[in-house]
Amino acid sequence: MIHAVIRPRGPYLLALTARHASDATRLFRDGVLEARLPAAGGTERAAARQLPDGSLRLAAESEESLQALRFVLAIDADHSEFLRRFRSDSMLGPATRGLAGLRQLRLPTVAGALVRALCGQLIEAKRARAIERRIVRAVMPEHGGLHAPPTAAALAALAPAELRRLGLHARRGATLVRVCGSLELERLRDLPAPVVAARLGRERGLGPWSVGVVALEGLGRYDIGLVGDLGLIKLLSAIRGRRVEGWETEELLAPYGEWAGLAGVYMLAGWSRGLLPIAPLARHAA
């Protein structure tokens, strides 16, 4: 095993960042995140714990899985400029001050982010995560209680009917199989945001919200917002006192420019904790 103690760049709180981390491939419990991560020839186990001084103690089976763990944890994705710029913002100011250590935890494969995006299209998070877990557990091998992260090759080999049996809508299942078979998903990390958004946006079945999920959780980008997110729809509806359409949420995110993706994360987390200038939604998951 390789062990390293890393100090994150900028404010970082693992307990806040990994609060909803647990899925088929990883587990966050008692302050420790354990995960199966890609490495040469398969996957390896890795773990992280935050020390009292704020640094992170990482353990991995190889340098490759250690680097994958750094990516998943967003250790190097310093968001200090976001916190400074919007500290006095009328919407996000209290959330940036109260949740300064919050970052978006990432998924180790872009294919995994695509699964999450398609499972979560306009349904509640709890139900979406249950479908996602069923798919990953059915498709990927299990090692010591955790499954390997989904790969494009494994997903492309599925029949849409099998995905339907696992709970994914038929059209979304067809989109997942088609995109995984036609795009080199992991190479999207090397492309500029506008190119990624345009390329994914051309795919039938992938709208702005799905593109935002892939960008935020699969590519580790902060600059593509979660337009059409169900939580943001509820937030904007509460602000305006009427039911809004998904496209209207772009108006919530537009003021944050290249930080639009992270701004959506802070809006949802801040709203559930009463840190936005509107009453929190009861039992809102953020």
Residue, then its C-alpha position, 0 to 999 in steps of 0.5 A: m500500500i502507498h500512504a500519503v498525507i496531502r493538504p488540500r488546496g483551499p478550504y476542504l471538509l471531507a465530512l461535508t464533501a462526502r456526505h452523500a458519497s456512498d454508492a455501489t463503488r464506495l462507502f463513507r462511514d465513520g469519517v473514512l471514504e473507501a472506494r474501488l478505483p481504476a488502475a492498470g489491469g482492473t481496479e484497486r481499493a483506496a481510502a481517505r480520512q481527514l486529520p485534525d489539522g485539515s490534511l487528508r491521509l490517503a491510502a492506495e494500492s498503487e500510484e495510479s489509484l492514488q491519483a484517481l483518489r485525488f481526482v475523486l476527492a477534488i483535492d486539487a480543485d481549489h475553489s477559494e476564488f469562488l468563495r471570495r467572489f461570492r462572499s457578499d452575494s445576495m443569494l450565495g453569500p451565507a452559504t459560501r461562508g457557512l459551507a466553505g469546505l464543501r466541494q463536489l465529490r467526483l466519480p472515477t469514470v465518465a461512464g459512471a457519471l453518465v449512468r448517474a445523469l441518465c438515472g437521475q433525469l427528473i426523478e427524486a435523488k433517492r430513487a435515482r440512486a437506487i436504480e444506479r446501484r442496481i445497474v452498477r451491481a449487475v454489470m461490474p465485478e464486486h471486490g470486498g463489498l464494493h463494485a468496480p466503477p462502470t466502464a463504457a465498454a461494460l455498459a455498451a455491451l448491455a441490451p436496453a431491455e436489461l437496463r429496463r429490467l433494472g429500473l432505467h426507462a427504455r429511452r434512457g437505457a437506449t441512450l446509455v448504450r448508444v453513447c457508451g458505444s459511440l463516444e470515447l467518454e474518458r477523453l472528454r476530460d481533455l476537451p474545453a467546456p464548450v466543446v464538451a457541452a456541444r458534443l454531449g448536447r447533440e446526443r438524443g436523450l441528453g439535455p442540459w442537466s445531464v450534460g451538467v452532471v457529466a461535467l461536474e461529477g465525471l469531468g471535474r468541471y465547475d463551469i457547466g451548470l446543472v440547468g434543469d436540476l429538480g432541486l433548483i426547479k423547486l428552489l426557483s419555484a419557491i422564490r417566484g411563487r409558481r411552478v417554473e420550467g427547467w430551462e428557467t433555472e439557467e437564470l439562477l446560475a447565469p450570474y456565477g459564470e465559470w463557477a455555475g456548476l459549483a454554484g448549483v451545488y452550494m444553492l442546494a446544500g445551502w437551501s437545505r440548511g437555511l443558508l439562502p434568503i428563502a425558507p428551507l424546503a422540508r426534507h430537501a436532500a442536498 
